[in-house]
Protein backbone atom coordinates (compact mmCIF):
# COMPACT_ATOMS: atom_id res chain seq x y z
CA UNK A 1 0.00 0.00 0.00
CA UNK A 2 2.94 2.31 0.71
CA UNK A 3 3.89 2.09 -2.99
CA UNK A 4 0.47 3.49 -3.98
CA UNK A 5 0.63 6.25 -1.37
CA UNK A 6 3.98 7.38 -2.77
CA UNK A 7 2.67 7.20 -6.36
CA UNK A 8 -0.26 9.46 -5.51
CA UNK A 9 1.81 11.91 -3.47
CA UNK A 10 4.49 12.17 -6.15
CA UNK A 11 1.77 13.22 -8.60
CA UNK A 12 0.30 15.82 -6.21
CA UNK A 13 -2.89 13.79 -5.73
CA UNK A 14 -4.48 13.74 -2.30
CA UNK A 15 -4.33 10.27 -0.76
CA UNK A 16 -7.73 8.86 0.20
CA UNK A 17 -8.79 5.27 0.92
CA UNK A 18 -10.91 5.27 -2.25
CA UNK A 19 -8.03 6.49 -4.41
CA UNK A 20 -5.73 3.90 -2.90
CA UNK A 21 -8.26 1.20 -3.76
CA UNK A 22 -8.60 2.51 -7.33
CA UNK A 23 -4.84 2.67 -7.89
CA UNK A 24 -4.40 -0.79 -6.42
CA UNK A 25 -7.01 -2.20 -8.82
CA UNK A 26 -5.42 -0.48 -11.81
CA UNK A 27 -2.04 -1.85 -10.86
CA UNK A 28 -3.48 -5.34 -10.36
CA UNK A 29 -5.68 -5.47 -13.48
CA UNK A 30 -3.74 -3.22 -15.86
CA UNK A 31 -6.81 -1.93 -17.71
CA UNK A 32 -10.11 -1.45 -15.91
CA UNK A 33 -13.37 0.41 -16.48
CA UNK A 34 -15.11 2.72 -14.00
CA UNK A 35 -17.93 0.19 -13.62
CA UNK A 36 -15.45 -2.61 -12.87
CA UNK A 37 -13.70 -0.41 -10.29
CA UNK A 38 -17.02 0.48 -8.67
CA UNK A 39 -18.19 -3.16 -8.56
CA UNK A 40 -14.91 -4.35 -7.02
CA UNK A 41 -14.58 -1.73 -4.25
CA UNK A 42 -18.24 -1.14 -3.37
CA UNK A 43 -18.17 -3.83 -0.66
CA UNK A 44 -15.31 -2.07 1.16
CA UNK A 45 -16.88 1.39 0.78
CA UNK A 46 -20.66 0.98 1.22
CA UNK A 47 -21.37 4.72 0.87
CA UNK A 48 -19.36 4.97 -2.36
CA UNK A 49 -21.26 6.15 -5.43
CA UNK A 50 -20.45 5.69 -9.09
CA UNK A 51 -20.17 9.48 -9.31
CA UNK A 52 -17.42 9.42 -6.68
CA UNK A 53 -15.45 6.89 -8.72
CA UNK A 54 -15.81 9.10 -11.81
CA UNK A 55 -14.71 12.15 -9.77
CA UNK A 56 -11.59 10.32 -8.59
CA UNK A 57 -10.80 9.04 -12.09
CA UNK A 58 -11.15 12.58 -13.48
CA UNK A 59 -8.83 13.98 -10.81
CA UNK A 60 -6.22 11.37 -11.69
CA UNK A 61 -6.61 12.07 -15.43
CA UNK A 62 -6.18 15.81 -14.86
CA UNK A 63 -2.94 15.14 -12.99
CA UNK A 64 -1.64 12.86 -15.77
CA UNK A 65 -1.48 10.00 -13.30
CA UNK A 66 -3.64 7.64 -15.36
CA UNK A 67 -4.53 7.32 -19.02
CA UNK A 68 -7.87 6.63 -20.66
CA UNK A 69 -8.04 3.87 -23.24
CA UNK A 70 -10.98 4.16 -25.62
CA UNK A 71 -11.90 0.95 -27.42
CA UNK A 72 -14.75 0.81 -29.93
CA UNK A 73 -17.61 -1.27 -28.54
CA UNK A 74 -16.32 -1.25 -24.95
CA UNK A 75 -16.51 1.05 -21.95
CA UNK A 76 -13.44 3.26 -21.60
CA UNK A 77 -10.70 1.60 -19.59
CA UNK A 78 -8.08 3.26 -17.45
CA UNK A 79 -4.48 2.40 -16.71
CA UNK A 80 -1.60 3.83 -14.75
CA UNK A 81 0.75 5.86 -16.92
CA UNK A 82 3.88 3.92 -17.72
CA UNK A 83 6.35 3.61 -20.57
CA UNK A 84 5.00 4.09 -24.09
CA UNK A 85 3.18 1.00 -25.32
CA UNK A 86 0.47 -0.25 -27.63
CA UNK A 87 -2.49 -2.51 -26.89
CA UNK A 88 -3.56 -5.96 -28.05
CA UNK A 89 -7.34 -6.36 -27.75
CA UNK A 90 -9.20 -9.66 -27.99
CA UNK A 91 -12.29 -9.36 -30.19
CA UNK A 92 -13.97 -12.25 -28.39
CA UNK A 93 -13.48 -11.63 -24.66
CA UNK A 94 -12.40 -7.98 -24.69
CA UNK A 95 -9.13 -8.63 -22.84
CA UNK A 96 -6.60 -5.81 -23.22
CA UNK A 97 -2.86 -6.43 -22.98
CA UNK A 98 0.10 -4.08 -23.26
CA UNK A 99 2.65 -4.71 -25.98
CA UNK A 100 5.86 -2.75 -26.47
CA UNK A 101 6.25 -1.76 -30.12
CA UNK A 102 8.43 0.86 -31.75
CA UNK A 103 5.78 3.15 -33.22
CA UNK A 104 8.13 6.08 -33.76
CA UNK A 105 8.62 5.29 -37.47
CA UNK A 106 4.85 5.03 -37.95
CA UNK A 107 4.29 8.39 -36.25
CA UNK A 108 7.07 10.01 -38.30
CA UNK A 109 5.59 8.62 -41.54
CA UNK A 110 2.17 9.96 -40.57
CA UNK A 111 3.66 13.38 -39.86
CA UNK A 112 5.49 13.40 -43.20
CA UNK A 113 2.39 12.45 -45.19
CA UNK A 114 -0.03 14.74 -43.38
CA UNK A 115 2.04 17.75 -42.31
CA UNK A 116 0.59 17.27 -38.81
CA UNK A 117 2.76 17.86 -35.79
CA UNK A 118 2.35 14.59 -33.92
CA UNK A 119 1.81 15.07 -30.19
CA UNK A 120 0.70 11.58 -29.26
CA UNK A 121 0.05 8.31 -31.02
CA UNK A 122 -1.62 5.14 -29.90
CA UNK A 123 -1.84 1.78 -31.59
CA UNK A 124 -4.56 -0.76 -30.93
CA UNK A 125 -4.26 -4.18 -32.52
CA UNK A 126 -7.33 -6.38 -32.57
CA UNK A 127 -7.28 -10.15 -32.74
CA UNK A 128 -8.18 -13.25 -30.77
CA UNK A 129 -6.23 -13.99 -27.59
CA UNK A 130 -4.72 -17.45 -27.00
CA UNK A 131 -7.40 -18.31 -24.41
CA UNK A 132 -10.21 -17.64 -26.93
CA UNK A 133 -8.57 -19.35 -29.92
N, C-alpha and C positions, 0 to 999 in steps of 0.2 A: 504494500500500500504506500510505503514511503516513496517508492519510485514514481507513483502517480501524483503524489503531493508535490514533489519536486518538478515534475513536468508541468503541472498547472502553474505553480509559482513562477517558474522560469519564463512562462508566456504571459505573465501579468494577469492571470485568471484567478479570481477568488476561489479558494478551496471550500467546497461544500460536500456533505456526504453524497448528495445526488450526483454531483459532477465526478466525484471519485468513482462512483458506481458506473457511470457512463463511460469514463475513460477506461476503466478496467474491462468492461464489455468490449469496447472497440479494440483494445489490445488483444483480448482473448479470441475474438471472432474475426478480426481483420476488417470486415465490411459488414455493416449492420444498419438496418433502417430504424427510423424513429419508433415505429410500431413495435419492432422486435425489442428495442431497448426498453420501452414502456412495459411490455409484457413480461420481460425478464426481471425488472427491478420493482415492479408494483408490489409484490409480496413483502419486500423489505421496507417500502415506503408507502403505507396504506393511504396517506393523504395526497400522494403524488397524482398530478393530472397530466394528461397528454400535452396540454399547453405548456406546462412547466418543462417537460422534456424538450419541446420545440424551443423554448426560451433559452435553455442551457445550450442546445446545439447551435442556435444562432449566435450566442455569445462566444462560443468556441470558434465558429466560422469567422466572425469579425476579427478575432485575435490571431487568425491564421494558425490555429492549433490543430484543426481538423480540416478535411477536404470532403466536398460533396461529390459523389459519383452518380451521375445520371445515366440510367440504362433504360432504353426504350422497352416499355411493357412491364417495368418493375418500379416499385417505390424507390425513391432516392436512397442511396446508402451512404454511410459516412465512415471515414477511416482517419486514423492519426496521420499527420503529415510525416512523411519519411522520404528516403531518397527517391529520385524520379523513377517511375515505373509505369508499365502498361497493365492492362487487365485482360485475363482470359475469362470468358463468361459462358457457362453451360446453357445451351438453349433448351435443355430438358428440365433440369432441376433449378436453374437460376444461380448456381454456385458461382462465386467470383473469387478469382485467385490473382495475386500479383505475379507479374513476370517482368524481369529486367531485360529490356531491349534497348539498343542504341537507336533512338528515333531522331537523333540530331540531323542525319543526312536527309531524312524525310521532311523535317521541318525546314531545312535550308532549301530543299527543292521546291517546297510549297511557296516559300518566300520569293524565290527567283521567278517562279511562274506567275505569281499573283501580284507582286510588288507590295504585298502586305509586310508589315513589321511584325514578326511572330513574337508574341509575349508568352504564350503557353500552348502546349500541344498535349493531347491525350490520345492514346490508342486503345481501342477496345476490339478484341478479337473474339468472335463468337464461334462456338463449336459444341462438341459433346464431350463432357468430362469422362475420364476412365470408368468411374462408377456407373455412369448411365449408358455406356457403350454396350 
